Amino acid sequence: MPKIDIMIECPSCNGTGLYSGMAEGEGIAVICYKCKGSGKYHFVYSYNKFKGRKKKEGIKRVFLKGTQYKIGLGVINFDKVGPIDMDKEGVSYQEFLDGKMPEHITKLECPMLADQGACHDTPGFTEKCNELNGGWIGFLSDCKHQLKKEECWKRFYNTK
């Protein structure tokens, strides 16, 4: 099995051997936990060379990502959302193996719950979310606009 074995600059302290954060006052540092103060880090990584994507037995459908709900096959009656035929969402495993990628389950959650990173990377998207809620959203699932998430998905896809 191939292995990478190299001495590198400590990624935690950037080679200083020290950490100074929230609990350390001005002019104070503590010894870096990762390199024990040396500034260097022994990086060792064993890996298998990629020979092609392997198959995973027992998989019927593939979804883009997990959600705030437990997902499965067939019609599922989700709280606050209602029934969704999950066999019509995502892609079949064979479609995935053939190169087709699934899309977001837009009926299940808003863009911020589905892909918060992409929303923050889209100029003005999160500001509009805050505006629709009359101020800063502290807990995303409390968004007042959840029942109108189709409008948010249109905004999400139109700004990409």
C-alpha angles and dihedrals in degrees: 000000000000117000137195110216116174141142109237140175107277107265092207099056100019091241098306097108088224139098125204117175144136097318096046115082125224112302093014130114137170130212113277110255094215102051097023089233098307096108090225131095129200104225115198123173127170118198146171116241112246111254098169136301113304123223121246114215122230098024116134104167135021125210129194094244145329120285137207085269131064105254128207144147129298128017112336123187104219121199112252091005107057130217121344124182099227091190086072094049125076118006134285116263090248091053088052091050088050090056104264115137124209123240131223118289093242094180091060105051144356123262093261091057093041100045113001093168092058090047092053090047091054110085111243097002099110091038088059090049089054091046092052089053096048093247143352116344110229098180116028098211088058092063110137089217096060093106088056095048091133088072090051091050090052089051090047095052094040092056096050 
